[in-house]
């Protein structure tokens, strides 16, 4: 920063003045190093001389006449710079928080991620890369500072506190991700989020099946068990390595353009009432419809060409990223 460089320069000049002063007292006036340093300190600090260490000649007085204002002026300037940086830093931080609070207050339908451990941070970054607006909540100010540097909106506080959840916009959020490392906190957070927003979708992290049952009773729509998922993937890497490679290819955000995605059929979409074959998904968009989930939650895998698309259906489609984006656009209300 410019202020840091200015302060460093000023302190360097002040140090140089002190060194020159010590050298003058030592070599010119014959004082020892300690006594010379003492004389410079009381000179630059404007304490003054109660008793001169030696008889000062005219040229000595001339030197001190230059040394004193130079040292005092430089010291005063350095002090003013330090005070300025402290005040400006606090002000900038305050204004930054006010701006972020306004940004969060204007959100609607965003995602709130609570618990910025390794899993929470990874989830937040994946969501941001997917184009979602994300608010991160945690108690640790250092973690939140790093996330703000990466462009995230953050709220510092206890995620189980309803006031903190309110500041994060949970009452108007679409999804809450409970990535807490403590299972009891995840359950309480899920209950609090459900109380603040009955329509919010809650995705919670748990440690085992017992906790999963509690989280679902508390209102979680989906529970992720990292240890169990990790164990299954380790086994798949041994027994089904090619299947695992394919799944990783479809779900990761690498340089490849092939992916699997969800496409929601809007009410005004032209696909409503048409069969999968009649919609020409493969011919027009180059995508494969892997499954269809109807609004009642029923999932049809490898649907037949004669299956009729309905409003609110979700197509699980496989294809090139650009083709999927075109299909999403045409399936939306604005198509």
Protein Blocks (a to p, Z undefined) as FASTA:
>chain_A
ZZlmmmmmmmmmmmmmmmmmmmmmmmmnopafklmmmmmmmmmnonopfbdfbdcdfklm
mmmmmmmmmmmmmmmmmmmmmmmmmmmmmmmmmmmmmmmmmmmmmgghiacdehjafklm
mmmmmmmmnopacddddfblklmmmmmmnopacdeddfkbmklmmmnommmmfbdcdfbf
bfklmmmmmmmmmmmomkbccddddfbfklmmmmmmnopabdcdfklmmmmmmmmmmmmm
mlmmmmmmmmmccfbfbdcddddddfklmkgopafklnommmmnopacfbdcdfkopace
hiafklccdehiacdddddfklmmmmmmmmmmkZZ
